Amino acid sequence: MNNQITNPKVDVPTGISCNDKDYLNSLLSCLKEMSKNYVMAMTEASNEKLYSQYKQVFLTLIDLQREVYELMFRKGWYSLEKADTQKVGQKLQMLSQEYQDLNA
C-alpha cells in the first residue's frame, strides 16, 4: 500500500545551477527558521508594543511559509506520508493523558 500523498511532479532542469524547486526549497527552509526565531523573540519581548510588532511579522511569515509549502505541494515537489489511523489514535491518547496529568 502506498502511503505517499503527492501531486504529479513538475520537471525542473538538473545540474549545478539552481532551479525553481531549489529556490522554493531554500525559501521554505529560511521561512521556517525565521518563524522559530520570531516565536522566541515574542516570548522574550519586554513590552506589549514590541510583542505586538513581533507577532505581526510572525503571522505574515507563517502565512508566506504556508503559501510556499502549498505551491511546492501542487508542483509535486513536496510529498506527505499518510498517517496510520491506529498510530494517530495512540498518539492522541498519550497526549490527552499527558494533558490531564498537567491539569491534575
N, C-alpha and C positions, 0 to 999 in steps of 0.2 A: 504494500500500500504506500502510495506517495504522499508524504506529509508536507510537501512544499506547497506554499501558496505564492504564486508568482504570475506575472504577465509575460507575454512574448517579449523577448529581448530585442531592443533596437541595436543593431550592429554599429560599432564605432571603430574608427581606424586603430590599428595596433602599431606598436613601435615605441620609440623613445620619446616622442612628443606627446603632450597631454591632449586628451580629447574631452568631449562634453562630460562623459561619465567620470573621468578623473577630476575635473574641476568641481563637479557637484559633490563627489565623494569628499573632496578636501573641504569644501564649503560646509557640508553637513557635520564633519568632524569638528571644524572650527566653531560652528554654532553650538554644538553640544558642550564643548569645553567652556565657551563663553557663558552659556546658561548656568553651568555648575558654579562658575566664578561669581555670577550675579546673585545666586542663591546665598552663597557665603557672604557676599557684601551686604545683602539685605539683613541677614541675621546679626551682622555686626554694626549696622547703621546706628549712629549715635543720636539721631533725632528723627522725628516723623517726616519732615520735609525731605531729608536725604533718603530715607526709606522709600517714600513715595516715588522719588525720581528713579531710584534703582528698580523699583517694581515696574514702573512704566517701561523701562528699557528691557527688563526681563520678559515681560509679556510680549513685547514686539519680537524679541529674539526667539521665543518658543513658537510664536506663530510662523515666523520665517522658517524655522527649523522644520516645522510640520509641512509647510509648502514644499520645501526641498525634498523631504522624505517622500511625499506623495508623488512628486514629479519623477523621482528615481524609481518608485514602485511602478508607476504607469509605464515607464520605459523598459521595465523588466530588469533593472539594474539593482534592485533590492528585493530580496525574497524573504518570506516568513516561513516558519515551520508550524504546522497545525499542531495545536496542543492536545494531548491525550486527556479526554474528559475525566478519567479517573484521577490522573495526576493533579488536574486543576482542582477537583473536589478535595483531595487530600491536602493540598496547599491552603485552600480556603479554610478547611477545618483547623489546620495548625495555626494559621494566622488569627482566626477567630478565638481560639483558646488563648493565644498569647495576649490578645486584646483584652479578653476577660480577666486574665491574670493581672494585667496592668491596672485595671479598674477595680480590683478587689480590695 
